Amino acid sequence: MHDYDLLVVGSANADLVIGVERRPGPGETVLGSDLAVHPGGKGANQAVAAARLGARTALLARVGDDDHGRLLLDSLRTAGADTSGVLTGGAPTGVALITVDPSGDNSIVVSPGANARLAPEDVRAAAPLLASARVVSLQLEIPLETVAEVVRAAAAGTDGRPGPRVVLNPSPAAPLPGEVLARCDPLVVNEHEARFLLGDDPAGGSTEPEEWAAALLTRGPRSVVVTLGERGALVADDGRTVRVPSLPVGAVDTTGAGDAFTGALAWRLGVGDDLETAVRFAVRVGAAAVTRAGAQQSFPTAEDVARL
């Protein structure tokens, strides 16, 4: 019996958001809207997105003993996520500085804070949490050595039982060791992340996501999902590639939409969906998320998704 459909291991940030008419150029000052403070961070976002949909979800993360940390814990608990794995202290809560322009596009600068102190020993101490999850979802706003420790633990399993399935979104993009790539099922990338991981590979110069996915699969992941924004997503595994179209919606704010997508995808895999079915659901969740402002507060319930 697994206690959790999904364990998210990752970041928890306070998002400090300012609306601007346009983003400033070098040396330029522009005026923006009133500052809004929202709970965010890719890890906390995924956990809240899944929990709001009805998933049995836990988060392993680190926040500061400060107001931003309490904001994050409150948001997680309100959504129904288990926060027993959220560690407190060691540094201020991470912060993301976000500017959003009228088209809904955003630019983000992250101060990792406590996220940078989530260490491999924290993962080892949380072994029972990892053993009780069907799927573990990871991003790269925590140290890569911590991500690698989670992957090693998942590969080893517990007491002869297989460990959780690994879903990884390599964001912000960084080189990944082969042992990490080999466990990804799926590796979830957007266009920028796909091109980064492909490096000098000729496929990186292609405009076809099918070519990116095929080239990424040769690097070792068991499956690849490429998110394509308003064009939906692409699924590649077992020599098969499927395009999943998105739904036409009016985008208000894309902040956190990728996290909502990945959290929903990881949850559906945890309850037994095949990859294509999980992606079809996750595309609908991502579409619903962009129709409202902010990250966590924009994430839909299962009822919201059903209404799309």
Residue pairs with C-beta under 8 A, 6 or more apart in sequence:
2 132
2 133
2 134
3 56
3 58
3 132
3 133
4 56
4 57
4 58
4 82
4 129
4 132
4 133
4 134
4 270
5 50
5 55
5 56
5 57
5 133
5 134
5 135
5 267
5 270
5 271
6 47
6 50
6 55
6 56
6 57
6 58
6 133
6 134
6 135
6 136
6 137
6 263
6 266
6 267
6 270
7 57
7 58
7 59
7 60
7 85
7 129
7 130
7 132
7 133
7 135
7 136
7 137
7 164
8 43
8 44
8 46
8 47
8 50
8 57
8 58
8 59
8 60
8 61
8 136
8 137
8 138
8 263
8 266
9 43
9 59
9 60
9 61
9 118
9 123
9 136
9 137
9 138
9 142
9 146
9 147
9 150
10 41
10 42
10 43
10 44
10 46
10 59
10 60
10 61
10 115
10 137
10 138
10 139
10 141
10 142
11 41
11 42
11 43
11 44
11 61
11 94
11 112
11 115
11 118
11 139
11 141
11 142
12 39
12 40
12 41
12 43
12 44
12 59
12 61
12 62
12 63
12 69
12 72
12 86
12 93
12 94
12 114
12 115
13 39
13 40
13 41
13 44
13 68
13 72
13 93
13 94
13 95
13 96
13 110
13 113
13 115
13 141
14 37
14 38
14 39
14 40
14 68
14 71
14 72
14 93
14 94
14 95
14 96
15 37
15 38
15 39
15 40
15 41
15 95
15 96
15 98
15 255
15 294
15 295
16 35
16 36
16 37
16 95
16 96
16 97
16 98
17 35
17 36
17 37
17 38
17 98
17 99
17 100
17 255
17 294
18 32
18 33
18 34
18 35
18 36
18 98
18 99
18 100
19 32
19 33
19 99
19 100
19 101
19 102
20 30
20 31
20 32
20 33
20 99
20 100
20 101
21 30
21 101
21 102
22 30
22 101
23 30
23 99
23 101
23 107
24 30
32 99
36 294
37 68
37 71
38 294
38 295
38 296
38 297
39 48
39 71
39 72
39 74
39 75
39 76
39 295
39 296
40 96
40 255
40 256
40 295
40 296
41 61
41 72
41 94
41 96
41 115
41 141
42 139
42 141
42 169
42 171
42 259
43 59
43 61
43 115
43 139
43 141
43 142
44 59
44 61
44 72
44 75
44 76
44 296
45 256
45 259
45 260
45 263
45 295
45 296
45 299
46 137
46 139
46 259
46 260
46 262
46 263
46 266
47 57
47 58
47 59
47 76
47 79
47 81
47 263
48 75
48 76
48 79
48 81
48 263
48 296
48 299
49 256
49 259
49 260
49 263
49 264
49 285
49 289
49 296
49 299
50 57
50 81
50 263
50 264
50 266
50 267
51 57
51 76
51 79
51 80
51 81
52 79
52 80
52 299
52 300
52 301
53 263
53 264
53 267
53 285
53 300
53 301
53 302
53 305
54 301
54 302
55 263
55 267
55 270
55 271
56 82
57 80
57 81
57 82
57 263
57 267
58 81
58 82
58 83
58 84
58 85
58 129
58 133
59 76
59 81
59 82
59 83
59 85
59 86
60 85
60 86
60 118
60 122
60 123
60 126
60 129
60 130
61 85
61 86
61 87
61 115
61 118
61 142
62 86
62 87
62 88
62 89
62 90
62 91
62 114
62 115
62 117
62 118
62 122
63 69
63 72
63 73
63 86
63 87
63 88
63 93
63 94
63 114
64 88
64 89
64 90
64 91
64 92
64 93
64 113
64 114
65 88
65 89
66 92
66 93
68 92
68 93
68 95
69 88
69 93
69 114
72 86
72 93
73 83
73 86
75 296
76 83
76 86
77 83
79 296
79 299
84 129
85 126
85 129
87 118
87 122
89 114
90 114
90 117
91 113
91 114
91 116
91 117
92 113
92 114
93 113
93 114
94 110
94 111
94 112
94 113
94 114
94 115
94 116
94 141
95 110
95 111
95 113
96 108
96 109
96 110
96 111
97 108
97 109
97 110
97 111
98 106
98 107
98 108
98 255
99 106
99 107
100 106
100 253
100 255
103 251
104 251
104 252
104 253
104 254
104 290
105 254
106 253
106 254
106 255
110 141
110 172
112 141
112 142
115 141
115 142
116 142
116 143
118 142
118 143
118 146
119 143
119 145
119 146
120 145
120 146
120 148
120 149
122 146
123 130
123 146
123 149
123 150
123 153
124 149
124 153
127 153
127 158
130 136
130 150
130 153
130 154
130 158
130 163
130 164
131 158
131 159
131 161
131 163
133 164
133 270
134 164
134 165
134 269
134 270
134 271
135 164
135 165
135 166
135 167
135 266
135 267
135 269
135 270
136 150
136 154
136 163
136 164
136 165
136 166
136 167
137 167
137 168
137 169
137 262
137 263
137 266
138 147
138 150
138 151
138 166
138 167
138 168
138 169
139 168
139 169
139 170
139 171
139 262
140 147
140 169
140 170
140 171
140 172
140 173
140 174
141 171
141 172
144 174
144 176
144 177
147 168
147 180
148 177
148 179
148 180
150 166
151 166
151 168
151 179
151 180
151 183
152 179
153 163
154 163
154 164
154 165
154 166
154 183
155 163
155 179
155 183
156 163
157 163
165 185
165 269
165 270
166 183
166 184
166 185
167 184
167 185
167 186
167 188
167 262
167 265
167 266
167 269
168 176
168 180
168 183
168 184
168 187
168 188
169 188
169 189
169 193
169 258
169 259
169 262
170 176
170 187
170 189
170 193
170 196
170 197
171 190
171 193
171 258
173 192
173 193
173 196
173 197
175 197
176 197
178 219
178 220
181 187
181 219
181 220
181 221
182 220
182 221
182 222
183 222
184 220
184 221
184 222
184 223
185 221
185 222
185 223
186 221
186 222
186 223
186 224
186 225
186 235
186 237
186 265
186 275
187 216
187 221
187 223
187 224
187 225
188 224
188 225
188 227
188 261
188 262
188 265
189 197
189 212
189 216
189 224
189 225
189 226
189 227
190 226
190 227
190 228
190 229
190 258
191 209
191 212
191 226
191 228
194 204
194 209
194 212
194 213
194 216
194 226
195 204
195 212
197 216
197 219
198 204
198 212
198 215
198 216
201 215
203 211
203 212
203 214
203 215
204 212
204 215
206 212
209 226
209 228
209 234
210 234
210 236
210 241
212 226
213 224
213 226
213 234
213 236
213 241
214 236
214 241
216 224
216 236
217 223
217 224
217 236
217 237
222 237
223 235
223 236
223 237
223 238
223 275
224 235
224 236
224 237
225 233
225 234
225 235
225 236
225 265
225 275
225 279
226 233
226 234
226 236
227 233
227 258
227 261
227 286
228 234
228 246
229 246
229 254
230 246
230 251
231 245
231 246
232 243
232 244
232 245
232 246
232 283
233 243
233 244
233 246
233 261
233 279
233 282
233 283
234 241
234 242
234 243
234 244
235 241
235 242
235 244
235 275
235 276
235 279
236 242
237 275
242 276
244 276
244 279
244 280
244 283
245 283
246 283
246 286
246 287
247 283
247 284
247 287
247 308
249 287
249 288
249 290
249 291
249 308
250 291
251 290
251 291
252 290
252 291
252 292
252 293
253 290
253 292
253 293
253 294
253 298
254 290
255 293
255 294
255 295
255 298
256 289
256 294
256 295
256 296
256 298
256 299
257 286
257 289
257 290
257 298
258 286
259 295
260 285
260 286
260 288
260 289
260 298
260 299
260 300
261 282
261 283
261 285
261 286
261 289
262 282
263 285
264 278
264 281
264 282
264 285
264 286
265 278
265 279
265 281
265 282
268 277
268 278
268 281
268 282
269 275
269 278
273 281
281 305
284 305
284 308
285 299
285 300
285 305
287 308
288 300
288 304
288 305
288 308
289 298
289 299
289 300
290 298
291 298
292 298
